[in-house]
Amino acid sequence: MRFGITPLDGEYLVKSFNVNKGLIDFSDFRFSDLILDVIDSGFRHCEISLDLFQILPLEINKEEEKRIINIQKEYDFTFSAHFPIYSVELSSPNKFIREASVQSCIDSFNQFKFLEPAIEVFVIHPTGSFTASIGVLGLDSKAMELIYHILTNYAIQSVKKIIKTTKIPKSKIAIENIQYPFEKTIEIIDKLKGTKLCIDTAHFLGGFSGDVDLIEITESYLDITSEIHLQDYSDDYPSPDHVALGRGNNFPIKFLKMIHEYDFKGPIVFELGLSQAIESFEFIKKHAPEIKIPEIKS
């Protein structure tokens, strides 16, 4: 199996900037250096957080583009990319917010269009924090069903526009299970005809996607899954859905064995810092030793 990490988070990001002046200095930042750090650590895949190239003043010029492509070819390195999520709401009932969210995704793709042939999966959140907040309003089931029907259709139309504009093959688009009813997530995938699923284990374990079982979902939908976000869930941490395997309560070992027996070919990404990724590998070694994992150094 092929494991990866998100280098624009955690320790990798912190050590990339000079904070000696009291302010973070982005002037010398090169994403290619970050990729080399990931490679030096032992990984051969990374997920690019496209958000940060819009939130932070990070630039990739033509020279940097060529360097990234050369590194990718030299090391046979693979990528996935995560479309923006911060302040993005593809299912918003406000058309101006919805259209701006679509444009954010399109612009983020354009910045990395040069790398598109090497990006295997584009992960997308079909809904955002506003939609998630509706679920706690306590409305009756009929009202919620109507609202979810409307928002799901907005999400479908937004993703369709992103696909049409960017011309990304549908098979490269992976809809992630998030804080939204899982049956609606599957409805989005079905109606888009050709897109895939990104399984986020912590989102299932934390109940974000409804009262559904991770093992049952994996048994039913692993065949349409193109990427896995592998992490545990625990309310004992500031970011409860981004913690190392074993920190939560009873991470299902069967899940690890299932994806191993299935011989899952897509990227398995730790959306964690390097130290927690290493901690997760130790958990895998202990509980699923049949899984071959890379030699990772801190």
N, C-alpha and C positions, 0 to 999 in steps of 0.2 A: 504494500500500500504506500501511497505517496502523501507524506505529511508536509504541511506548510505552516507559515506564520504570517501575521500582519505586522510588517516592520515599521509602519508609520504609527505604531502605538508603543506604549511601555518603554522599556529600557533602550531599545534601538533609537527611538525618536529623541529621547533625552540626551543621549551622548552625541547626537549629531549636531547640536547647537552650542554656541558659546554663550554662557550666561554670566561670564565674569564681569561684564559691564552693568549688570543689574537688569538688562533687557536681553531677550533672546535675539541673537544675530542670525538672520537667515541668509545673509549675503553669500556665504560660502557653501550653502547646502547643495549637495548633489545627490539625487535619488540613486544614481548608479553606485555611489559609495555605500549607501544603505543596503543595496542588493548584494554587494560584495561582502558586507558584514554578515548578511544572512547566509550566504554561501560558505563563508569561513566558519560559521557556527555549525554547519553540517546539513542545512536544509537545501532542498532543490526546488522549492515552490514558495511563492509568497502571494498574498492577496493584497492588492493595492487599494488603499482607502481613498477613493477619489474625492471625498469630502474635503480632505485637508488641503488639496490643491486649489480649493475655492475659498476656504476659510483663512488660510495662511498665505503669505506672499511667497509662494514656492514656484519657481519657474523652471521650465525644461526647454532649453534652446536646442537648435539643430545639432550642435556638437554633442550635447548630452543625449539626444535621441539616438545618435549613431553609436555612442558608447554603450547605452543600454542594450541596443540590438546586438552589438558585438558580444557583450557579456552573456546575453541569452543564448546565443549560438555556441559560444565557446564552452559554456558549462552545461549545455542542454537543460537550461533552467526554464521552469514554466510559471505562468502567471494566471491569477484570476483577478477580477476587479469588482469592487463593491461600489455601486452607485451611491450618491450622496443620500444621507438620512437626516442630518441636522436641519431642522426647520423645513424639511421637505414633506409635502403632504399630497401624494398623487391621487388620493381619493377625496380631497377636500370638496365640500359643496360650494365653496367660494371659487368661482371659475378663475379669478385672477391669481389666487394662491395655487390652484391646480396647474394653471398654464405656466406660472413661474417655476413650479417644481419640475415640470416636464423639461423646461428650458435648462434648468440646473443640471439635470441628468444628461441632456444632449451636449451641453457645453463641456461637462466633465469628460464625456466620451471623446469629444473632438481634441481635447488636450492630449489624449493617449491613443488617438487614432493610428499613429505611426506604429504602435505596438499591437494593434488588434489581431493580426495573424497569430501572435504568440499568446494571446489571452484566451484561455480555454472556456472560462465561465464569467459571465457578468451577473452578479448577484443583485437583486433589487427587492426593496421593501415596498409592497404595493400600497400600503397604508402607513400612516404616521401617528404621532402622539395625539393629535386631535381625535382621530378615529378611535384610538385606544381608550381615550377618556370617556367616550360615549358608553362603553361597556359597563361603567360603574355608576350610571345614572339611575339605575333601578327601574327602568321602564318595563312595561309588561312585554311578554314574548312576541305578541303580534306587532307592537310598535317597533321592537328591536329588529324583527325580521324584515319589516319594510325599510328601516333605516339601513340595515346591512345590505339589502338588495340594491338600494340606490348607490351606496358608497362603493360596493363591489363593481357595479357598472362603470362608475367614474374611474376606478382603478384600472379596469380593463381598457377603457378608452385611452387613458394616459400611457399605459405600457404600449399599446398599439402605436400611438404617435411616436414614442421613443424608437420603437423598432423600425417604423416606416422612415423616419428621418435619418437615423444612424445607419440603417441597412445591416444591422447586426443580425446574423442568422438566428432564427427563433430558438434553435437547439442550443445556442450559447447563453440564452437567458434563463436564469434560475430564480424562481420566486421563493423567497425565504418565508418559513413559518415564523410569524411574529406575534404581537399582541393583538390578535384578530382570530375569529373562529376558524379552525383549521378547515372545516368543510367549505368555507368561503374561499380560502386560499386554493383549495383543490378546484373549486369552481372557476377561479380566475385562470388557472393552468389549463383546464379543460376547454374553456371558451377561447383561449388564445391559440390553441391547437398547435402544439409543437414545442412550447416552452417546457422547462424542467422544474424540478423542486430542489431547493437547498434546505437540507435538514439541519436545524440548529437544536442540538440536544438539550441545551439549558432552557431554551424557550418552551420545550415540551415538559421538561422536568419541573419548571417553575409554574406551570399552568397557564402560561401566556396564551397558548393556542387553544385553550378550552380543556374540558375534561376528557383528554385523550391519552392513550398509553403509548410511550415511545416505541416499545417493542412491537405492538400491533401496527403502528404506523409504518415502521420499518419493514415489517413483513409484507405490507400491502403496497408500499410506494417506493421501495428501494430501486426498483427497475426504472423509475422515471427521475431518480435523484442524480444530479450531476456534481454536487458538492456537499460536503458535510462540515458544519462548524462544530467542533468537538470541544465541549466544555461542560463543567458541572454547574449546579445551581445551589446557592446557599445564601440565606438571609443574613448570615453573620458577617457579610462583607459589603463594602460600599457599593460595589457593582455586582449584585448577586448572581447575574446571569453570565458573568465572565470570570469564573474561578477555575482553578486547576482540578483535574479529575481526582476524586477522593475527598475533596473538601466539603462536599455536600453530604446528603444522607442517602446512602445506598445507590450510587450510580450503577445502573444495570450492566453487569459484566456481559450479559447475554448480547447486548447491543454490539460490543466489540467483537465477540465471536461471530455474530451474524454477518457483519460487514467483511470479516476475514474469510469466512466460508463462501460468501458471495463473490469474493475476489473483486471488491469494489475498486474501480479504476480511476475514479475522479479524485480531485484534491480533497484532503482532509485537513482543515485549517484550524489551528488554535488562534482564536482572537484574544490572545493573552500576551503578556510580556514573556521574554525568554526564560526567566526563572520558573514561571508557572508552567510553561510548555515542558521544561525539563522535569518538573514535578509530575506532570501528567504522563510523561513517558515512563517514569518509575512506577506509576500506578499500572500502566499497561504491562510492563515487564512482570510485575507481581501477579496480576490477575489474568492476563491473556498472553503468556509467554510465547505462544505459537505465532504471534504477530511480529514480523520483522520490522524493527524500527531503526532509524539512522543513528549513527554515532554523533551526538550533539555535544558541543562544548560551550561553556558559558563565557 
